[in-house]
Amino acid sequence: MGYNVKPTEFKQFAELCYMLERYGKVQVKDIQGFEYPKNYYSATFESAGQRFKLFMNCYCPCLAFGVAREEGISFIQNAALKSLIDSYYPLIYVMHPSELSMDIRQSHIAQFSSYGRAAMRSWLPLTIGEAMFSWFFD
């Protein structure tokens, strides 16, 4: 990541969502593209009467499943969808809830550009998930 990085293509995210629907794994209810200042795309799915979301970081090919709550995103695992995504989109990484709940460490922050580090100091996400899928990334 760097300063003034352009978002990845929304088209690929939408195609992935509809591929999951074609395989009968989910019903796509809604897909949202990039909206400043958040750093992710999202899709709302329904499967077996349950609603959940798929999030994709706009700046790197990382996905996560979760449920949006008032206090933020509660990340969940979906092994069946992860397996399908891994088969058809090998360059996209589906993050596990245990990774996303890890605390941010100085070694993680050091991987960002100087602009990114300065932004993170003022923004202060507490976990990897909060940094990867933030409603306020500026």
Secondary structure per residue as TSV (DSSP state, phi and psi in degrees):
chain	resnum	aa	ss	phi	psi
A	1	M	-	360.0	150.4
A	2	G	-	-150.7	-169.8
A	3	Y	T	-81.1	134.0
A	4	N	T	57.1	39.9
A	5	V	-	-75.4	137.5
A	6	K	-	-81.9	144.5
A	7	P	-	-63.3	153.1
A	8	T	-	-68.7	168.4
A	9	E	-	-71.4	126.8
A	10	F	H	-64.7	-31.6
A	11	K	H	-55.8	-42.6
A	12	Q	H	-63.5	-41.1
A	13	F	H	-62.9	-46.3
A	14	A	H	-62.3	-41.9
A	15	E	H	-60.8	-42.5
A	16	L	H	-61.0	-44.8
A	17	C	H	-60.6	-46.5
A	18	Y	H	-72.0	-26.6
A	19	M	H	-64.2	-42.9
A	20	L	H	-62.2	-35.7
A	21	E	H	-69.9	-42.5
A	22	R	H	-59.2	-35.3
A	23	Y	T	-80.3	5.4
A	24	G	T	74.2	16.8
A	25	K	S	-85.5	-31.6
A	26	V	-	-147.1	165.8
A	27	Q	E	-113.1	123.6
A	28	V	E	-78.2	122.5
A	29	K	E	-98.9	-32.4
A	30	D	E	-165.6	143.0
A	31	I	E	-130.0	130.1
A	32	Q	E	-117.7	131.3
A	33	G	-	-84.2	-164.4
A	34	F	-	-67.1	130.4
A	35	E	-	-134.8	113.4
A	36	Y	T	-59.3	135.5
A	37	P	T	-102.0	12.8
A	38	K	-	-73.0	163.4
A	39	N	-	-116.6	27.4
A	40	Y	E	-148.5	159.8
A	41	Y	E	-98.6	159.7
A	42	S	E	-146.7	153.9
A	43	A	E	-134.8	140.9
A	44	T	E	-100.9	126.9
A	45	F	E	-116.5	158.7
A	46	E	E	-130.2	136.2
A	47	S	E	-151.0	127.7
A	48	A	T	51.7	40.6
A	49	G	T	77.3	1.8
A	50	Q	E	-107.6	137.2
A	51	R	E	-102.0	138.0
A	52	F	E	-153.9	173.6
A	53	K	E	-121.0	155.4
A	54	L	E	-115.0	129.0
A	55	F	E	-114.7	139.0
A	56	M	E	-129.1	125.3
A	57	N	E	-62.3	136.2
A	58	C	S	-72.5	-18.9
A	59	Y	S	-111.6	-7.9
A	60	C	S	-150.8	153.7
A	61	P	S	-79.9	65.0
A	62	C	E	-122.0	136.2
A	63	L	E	-120.1	159.7
A	64	A	E	-153.7	149.4
A	65	F	E	-99.6	144.9
A	66	G	E	-167.5	174.8
A	67	V	E	-121.7	126.8
A	68	A	E	-77.5	128.1
A	69	R	E	-125.7	167.9
A	70	E	T	-57.4	-39.3
A	71	E	T	-85.3	3.6
A	72	G	E	131.5	-161.0
A	73	I	E	-93.0	131.3
A	74	S	E	-100.3	108.4
A	75	F	E	-77.5	142.4
A	76	I	E	-130.8	164.7
A	77	Q	-	-103.2	142.7
A	78	N	-	-140.6	90.1
A	79	A	H	-62.2	-37.9
A	80	A	H	-65.2	-45.8
A	81	L	H	-69.9	-37.2
A	82	K	H	-59.3	-44.6
A	83	S	H	-61.9	-42.8
A	84	L	H	-65.2	-44.0
A	85	I	H	-62.9	-44.1
A	86	D	H	-59.0	-36.5
A	87	S	H	-69.7	-40.6
A	88	Y	H	-99.4	-20.5
A	89	Y	-	-132.7	70.2
A	90	P	T	-64.5	-17.5
A	91	L	T	-90.4	-1.4
A	92	I	S	-102.1	131.7
A	93	Y	E	-102.7	122.6
A	94	V	E	-91.6	116.2
A	95	M	-	-80.9	140.8
A	96	H	-	-85.2	146.3
A	97	P	H	-54.2	-32.6
A	98	S	H	-67.2	-34.8
A	99	E	H	-66.2	-43.9
A	100	L	H	-68.7	-24.5
A	101	S	T	-89.4	-2.5
A	102	M	S	-66.0	141.5
A	103	D	B	-68.0	146.0
A	104	I	-	-69.9	132.8
A	105	R	-	-117.9	162.1
A	106	Q	H	-57.7	-34.4
A	107	S	H	-64.8	-31.8
A	108	H	H	-69.7	-45.4
A	109	I	H	-63.5	-34.1
A	110	A	T	-62.5	-19.9
A	111	Q	T	-77.2	-13.0
A	112	F	S	-86.0	161.6
A	113	S	-	-67.0	169.3
A	114	S	H	-61.3	-35.9
A	115	Y	H	-66.2	-42.8
A	116	G	H	-63.1	-41.5
A	117	R	H	-63.4	-41.1
A	118	A	H	-64.0	-42.3
A	119	A	H	-64.0	-41.1
A	120	M	H	-65.5	-35.2
A	121	R	H	-62.6	-35.3
A	122	S	H	-83.7	-21.7
A	123	W	H	-97.6	-36.6
A	124	L	-	51.1	62.9
A	125	P	-	-68.5	148.4
A	126	L	-	-95.3	-26.9
A	127	T	B	-127.3	164.9
A	128	I	H	-58.8	-42.4
A	129	G	H	-60.2	-41.2
A	130	E	H	-65.3	-32.0
A	131	A	H	-77.1	-41.6
A	132	M	H	-72.1	-33.0
A	133	F	S	-132.3	74.4
A	134	S	-	-104.8	138.0
A	135	W	S	-77.2	-14.3
A	136	F	-	-134.7	92.1
A	137	F	-	-121.6	93.8
A	138	D	-	-144.2	360.0
